[in-house]
Amino acid sequence: MAAPNNPMEQTHTDSNELPVSKKTFTIAGIITDVFGLEELPGPLQEVACLWLLHPRKQKKETMQHVAAASIHDWNNRLKDGRGGHSPKGLIAVAFDQRNHGTRKVDDLANEAWRQGNPRHAQDMFSIFQGTAIDTSALLEYLSAYAFPHNEHSITMNLVLGVSLGAHAAWHCIMNDVRISTAIIVVGCPDYMALMGDRARKSKLKTWTSSDPPGSQFFGSPDFPQGLLDTVELYDPASMLISLLDKNDEDRLSNLSESEKQRLRPIMEDRLGSRRILNMAGKADKLVPYVCGEPFLKFLKNAMAPGGWFSDKGTHLEDIVFDGVGHEFTPAMKERAVNFISNTIADEGVDTVNNKASKM
């Protein structure tokens, strides 16, 4: 199992590193690496852009091998004539998350409660939610830097995030309509469930001192009301099912008609025509799959054939890998690369994979 500090430690080795071109721009004050510009096929006007968001305590360079693998796979498909009805080029982008790499200002803010950071909940959410905002800002300006002569136009945006980057990727796919596809690797769509689990394991006084334990945690100094208010605005689970009991599976799968009517326009705005690949490790203790499972089951029930949200073109694959901890394994990487290429080629089926696969 990879160390929690670097879930990408075993993703690749130097021996299988693929070459890829890189050009670096400073966009909106953020150092931004753009991969694959030199490999773009000249005749293709349209380009897809893959945004790569790194894990906590890592930096943009961590994502280069994912960029290389994705671009090589796609360009090989183009050479083989498997680029779909409207072939596109592919580039990838990586940048440092807030308070990471070239943007680091405070080491402690990247640590958890157990490492002595009393503001872990506030710091982590604000960092990755801020990274999602940065992704949207960079997306706004990227073509002006990468293609100053209008030689190509970016017509598709995908995001892949790992760990902290995966939390951000959930925010990207649900808060920016220009991003149509997300690959989530060991991330969680339910921040309150994740932090509640972490507070319990950390034995915080704000968790253990109440009866029952945890009943007074949300709204305490370790998870202040101001943070709660922000989480309810942007967190996927809080945004969609905050008024429902997330732990009542029957309740989530048997909504009343009025609840469906209230949620349908929100779901259509946030998830309509989106493609999501969610990959988790069954043995992950840092970001346990069970924390996001109620929300994912809610989505899969709604999107299943005959479900009340089955007609909005949303594709969700939810895969749990047996024996895998908090890591981005080579098998996960291969699955992600295939998903990216299938999406760009429009080979994917716009349906929901209603069962979490065990691999």
C-alpha positions as a printed Julia matrix, in Angstrom:
359×3 Matrix{Float64}:
   0.0    0.0     0.0
   1.33   3.43   -0.91
   2.07   5.91    1.85
  -0.87   8.25    2.55
   1.37  11.25    1.86
   1.76  10.19   -1.78
  -1.0    8.01   -3.24
   0.82   8.13   -6.6
   4.03   6.56   -5.33
   3.33   3.25   -7.1
   1.39   4.58  -10.09
   4.33   4.43  -12.46
   8.07   3.84  -12.59
  10.83   5.68  -14.41
  11.19   2.71  -16.73
   7.71   3.19  -18.2
   7.81   6.97  -18.37
   6.53   8.2   -21.73
   7.96  11.37  -23.31
   5.61  14.33  -23.73
   6.2   17.97  -24.59
   5.67  20.62  -21.91
   5.29  24.36  -22.16
   4.94  26.52  -19.08
   2.89  29.72  -18.86
   2.07  32.07  -16.02
  -1.69  32.47  -16.26
  -3.58  34.65  -13.76
  -0.49  34.51  -11.55
  -0.44  30.7   -11.53
   2.48  28.73  -13.03
   0.74  26.39  -15.47
   2.25  23.42  -17.3
   0.6   22.52  -20.61
   1.44  19.1   -22.05
   1.07  17.84  -25.6
   1.09  21.06  -27.62
   3.89  19.84  -29.89
   2.12  16.53  -30.45
  -1.16  18.09  -31.62
  -2.09  16.95  -35.12
  -2.01  20.13  -37.23
  -5.16  19.52  -39.28
  -7.4   19.12  -36.23
  -8.99  22.39  -35.17
 -10.78  21.13  -32.07
  -8.89  20.2   -28.92
  -9.89  18.46  -25.69
  -8.17  19.59  -22.49
  -7.49  17.3   -19.53
  -7.06  19.15  -16.22
  -4.88  17.26  -13.75
  -5.21  17.96  -10.0
  -2.56  16.49   -7.72
  -2.83  14.98   -4.2
  -2.25  16.71   -0.88
   1.41  17.49   -0.13
   2.36  16.87   -3.78
   2.88  19.27   -6.69
   2.06  19.71  -10.37
   5.05  17.62  -11.53
   3.4   14.59   -9.91
   0.82  14.54  -12.7
   3.14  14.59  -15.72
   3.12  10.82  -16.24
  -0.7   10.83  -16.28
  -0.6   13.55  -18.92
   1.9   11.56  -20.98
  -0.05   8.29  -20.76
  -3.34   9.96  -21.68
  -1.9   11.91  -24.62
   0.0    8.89  -25.99
  -3.07   6.67  -25.77
  -5.26   9.21  -27.51
  -2.76  10.02  -30.25
  -2.33   6.3   -30.93
  -6.09   6.02  -31.35
  -6.03   8.89  -33.81
  -3.3    7.17  -35.82
  -5.41   4.01  -35.89
  -8.48   5.88  -37.09
 -10.33   5.42  -33.77
 -10.87   9.1   -32.99
 -14.63   9.02  -33.32
 -16.91  10.96  -35.64
 -15.33  14.33  -34.81
 -11.64  13.72  -34.05
  -9.96  16.15  -31.65
  -6.49  16.74  -30.38
  -5.66  16.33  -26.69
  -3.6   18.46  -24.33
  -3.27  18.25  -20.56
  -2.74  20.9   -17.9
  -1.26  20.72  -14.4
  -0.75  23.43  -11.81
   0.0   23.57   -8.1
  -3.01  23.47   -5.83
  -3.34  26.32   -3.36
  -0.68  26.2    -0.63
   1.28  23.55   -2.56
   4.44  23.56   -4.65
   5.28  27.04   -5.91
   2.21  28.41   -4.06
   3.01  27.07   -0.59
   2.87  29.64    2.21
   2.12  27.53    5.31
   3.25  23.92    5.88
   0.9   23.38    8.82
  -2.18  24.21    6.72
  -1.56  21.04    4.69
  -1.53  18.84    7.8
  -4.38  17.08    9.62
  -5.58  17.29   13.22
  -3.27  14.46   14.29
  -0.29  16.42   12.96
  -1.2   19.44   15.05
  -3.3   21.55   12.7
  -6.36  22.76   14.67
  -7.92  24.21   11.49
  -7.63  21.06    9.37
 -11.29  21.09    8.31
 -11.22  24.76    7.27
  -7.82  24.51    5.58
  -8.48  21.42    3.5
 -11.89  22.48    2.22
 -10.77  26.01    1.37
  -7.68  24.7    -0.44
  -9.41  22.21   -2.72
 -12.52  24.31   -3.22
 -10.18  27.16   -4.13
  -8.38  24.87   -6.56
 -11.68  24.18   -8.3
 -12.15  27.95   -8.64
  -8.59  28.22  -10.02
  -9.35  25.51  -12.57
 -12.31  27.51  -13.86
 -10.22  30.68  -14.01
  -7.4   29.0   -15.91
  -9.91  27.38  -18.25
 -11.17  30.87  -19.07
  -7.77  32.05  -20.28
  -5.86  28.94  -21.4
  -6.61  29.16  -25.12
  -5.35  32.77  -25.23
  -1.94  31.54  -24.02
  -1.71  28.13  -25.68
  -3.17  29.18  -29.04
  -2.46  32.91  -29.55
  -2.89  32.58  -33.32
  -6.25  30.8   -32.97
  -4.74  27.7   -34.54
  -6.87  25.46  -32.31
  -9.95  25.85  -30.14
 -10.67  24.0   -26.9
 -14.12  22.43  -27.24
 -14.05  19.81  -24.45
 -12.76  19.88  -20.87
 -12.11  16.89  -18.63
 -10.71  16.8   -15.1
  -8.79  14.07  -13.29
  -7.98  14.45   -9.62
  -6.26  12.24   -7.06
  -7.01  12.43   -3.32
  -7.15  16.18   -2.52
  -7.31  16.75   -6.27
 -10.22  14.3    -6.48
 -12.19  16.3    -3.9
 -11.57  19.33   -6.1
 -12.57  17.41   -9.23
 -16.01  16.72   -7.71
 -16.41  20.48   -7.29
 -15.23  21.13  -10.84
 -17.72  18.76  -12.46
 -20.63  20.06  -10.4
 -19.88  23.77  -10.48
 -18.55  24.48  -13.99
 -20.79  23.48  -16.88
 -17.8   23.71  -19.26
 -16.26  20.64  -17.61
 -18.15  17.63  -18.91
 -16.11  14.72  -17.55
 -14.47  13.91  -14.22
 -12.21  11.05  -13.17
 -12.24  10.83   -9.38
  -9.42   8.81   -7.77
  -9.68   8.15   -4.0
 -11.77  11.25   -3.44
 -14.97  11.91   -1.53
 -18.13  13.82   -2.54
 -19.32  14.17    1.08
 -17.03  16.42    3.09
 -19.04  16.27    6.31
 -19.02  12.47    6.34
 -15.29  12.42    5.6
 -14.41  14.92    8.34
 -16.74  13.26   10.82
 -14.96   9.97   10.24
 -11.57  11.64   10.6
 -12.59  13.48   13.78
 -13.79  10.19   15.3
 -10.53   8.43   14.43
  -8.51  11.38   15.74
 -10.5   11.29   19.0
 -11.04  15.03   19.01
 -12.59  16.35   22.22
 -15.28  18.04   20.18
 -16.23  14.55   18.98
 -15.79  12.46   22.14
 -17.18  14.89   24.73
 -20.8   14.83   23.55
 -23.48  12.2    24.07
 -23.78  10.55   21.65
 -20.23  11.15   20.39
 -20.08  13.52   17.46
 -23.5   15.05   18.01
 -21.98  18.47   18.75
 -19.0   18.28   16.4
 -20.48  20.21   13.46
 -20.65  23.82   14.56
 -17.81  23.36   17.07
 -14.42  25.16   16.79
 -13.08  22.14   14.88
 -15.84  22.51   12.25
 -17.24  26.04   12.72
 -20.65  27.23   11.57
 -19.02  29.45    8.97
 -17.45  26.38    7.38
 -20.75  24.52    7.57
 -22.45  27.32    5.67
 -19.83  27.2     2.9
 -19.85  23.4     2.68
 -23.61  23.43    2.18
 -23.14  25.74   -0.81
 -20.44  23.81   -2.65
 -20.09  20.24   -1.36
 -21.79  17.75   -3.72
 -23.58  15.7    -1.05
 -24.58  18.72    1.0
 -25.78  20.52   -2.1
 -28.11  17.73   -3.2
 -29.15  15.73   -0.16
 -28.52  18.02    2.81
 -32.22  17.98    3.71
 -32.4   14.19    3.65
 -31.0   11.58    6.02
 -27.84  10.42    4.23
 -27.66   7.32    6.41
 -31.19   6.17    5.57
 -30.66   4.17    2.37
 -34.36   3.41    1.95
 -35.18   7.09    2.33
 -32.65   8.12   -0.33
 -33.92   5.54   -2.81
 -37.61   6.3    -2.26
 -37.99  10.06   -2.55
 -41.38  11.67   -2.64
 -42.54  13.31   -5.86
 -42.12  16.75   -4.31
 -38.53  15.95   -3.37
 -37.8   14.71   -6.89
 -39.31  17.88   -8.35
 -37.14  20.01   -6.08
 -33.95  18.08   -6.88
 -34.44  17.46  -10.62
 -33.57  20.98  -11.87
 -30.58  21.15   -9.52
 -29.37  17.73  -10.67
 -29.86  18.65  -14.32
 -27.87  21.85  -13.88
 -25.07  20.2   -11.9
 -24.91  16.71  -13.42
 -26.88  16.63  -16.65
 -24.92  15.21  -19.62
 -21.83  14.71  -17.43
 -19.56  11.66  -17.41
 -17.99  10.54  -14.12
 -15.59   7.71  -13.32
 -15.25   7.26   -9.56
 -12.47   4.92   -8.39
 -11.83   4.01   -4.77
  -9.74   1.56   -2.76
 -11.69  -0.83   -0.58
  -8.9   -0.75    2.01
  -8.56   3.06    1.99
  -8.49   4.29    5.6
  -7.68   7.94    4.88
 -10.62   8.53    2.51
 -12.89   5.53    3.15
 -15.3    4.65    0.34
 -18.11   4.31    2.91
 -18.02   8.08    3.53
 -19.23   8.83    0.0
 -21.2    5.62   -0.52
 -24.66   6.93    0.5
 -24.35   9.82   -1.96
 -23.08   7.56   -4.74
 -25.92   5.09   -4.13
 -28.36   7.99   -4.26
 -26.97   9.03   -7.65
 -26.94   5.5    -9.04
 -30.52   4.83   -7.95
 -31.69   8.07   -9.57
 -29.78   7.42  -12.8
 -30.5    3.7   -13.16
 -32.74   2.58  -16.06
 -36.24   3.67  -15.15
 -34.92   5.95  -12.42
 -36.25   9.45  -11.95
 -33.04  10.99  -13.36
 -32.29   8.39  -16.03
 -33.13  10.62  -19.01
 -30.52  13.37  -18.55
 -27.53  11.76  -20.27
 -25.45  11.3   -17.12
 -22.91   8.48  -17.13
 -21.53   7.26  -13.8
 -19.08   4.43  -13.23
 -18.35   3.62   -9.6
 -15.51   1.14   -9.12
 -14.1   -0.16   -5.84
 -10.76  -1.97   -6.07
 -10.24  -4.84   -3.61
  -7.01  -4.8    -1.62
  -6.26  -1.19   -2.57
  -5.69   1.55   -0.03
  -5.29   5.29   -0.5
  -3.43   5.02   -3.79
  -3.65   5.45   -7.54
  -2.62   2.01   -8.77
  -1.42   1.14  -12.28
  -4.76  -0.65  -12.85
  -6.62   2.52  -11.87
  -4.41   4.55  -14.17
  -5.11   2.21  -17.08
  -8.85   2.44  -16.41
  -8.64   6.23  -16.25
  -6.71   6.53  -19.51
  -9.21   4.29  -21.32
 -12.12   6.29  -19.92
 -10.54   9.53  -21.11
  -9.99   8.25  -24.65
 -13.43   6.65  -24.85
 -15.01   9.91  -23.73
 -13.17  12.02  -26.29
 -14.04   9.53  -29.03
 -17.65   9.56  -27.84
 -17.54   5.8   -27.58
 -19.02   5.71  -24.07
 -22.64   4.74  -23.45
 -24.68   7.43  -21.73
 -26.0    5.2   -19.0
 -25.16   4.59  -15.37
 -23.14   1.65  -14.15
 -25.5    0.87  -11.3
 -23.25  -1.5    -9.38
 -19.94  -0.7    -7.78
 -17.48  -3.07   -9.39
 -15.06  -4.99   -7.22
 -11.66  -5.37   -8.85
